[in-house]
Amino acid sequence: MREQVIFKCTECGDENYIGTRNKKKHPEKMEVRKYCPRLRKVTLHKEKK
């Protein structure tokens, strides 16, 4: 039941990370703070549609 998701930086728009989540347990979109190599700092990354 795990699905792959792509995380997109909210500041620069780059798609930097791929992760997984369980859709049954967490139906809402994920938001995580990750390192953005383009900006060289930690930014909020949201799940891409």
N, C-alpha and C positions, 0 to 999 in steps of 0.2 A: 504493500500500500504506500510505499515511499515514492515520492515524485521528485525529479530533479528540477531545481529552480535556478535562474540566473539572477545575480545581484547587480544592480546598476547604481553607480554613484549619483547622488542627488545634486552635487555641485558641478561636476564636469560632464556627466552623462556617459562615461565609459562603463562598459560591462566587464567587470574585473574578476568576479568570483562565481563559481558554480557550487551549489550545495543541494541538500535534500531535506525534505520535510514530510511529515505524515499528515495528509489532507484530512483524515477523519478526526484526529486529535486537535489540529490547529487549522481550522478552515480560513482564518484571516491571513492576509499577506504579511510576510516577515519583514522586519526592519532590523538591521544589525549595523554596528559601528565597526568599520574595517579600514585598513590602510589603503589609500589610493596612491598608486605609484606616479601618476601624472602630476598630482598636486603635492606629493611627498608629505602627506599628513593623514590623520585618521578622520574619516568623514562618515556620514550616514549613508548606508547602501540599502535600497529598497528592492523588493522582489519585482522583477520585470513581468509584465503581463504575458 
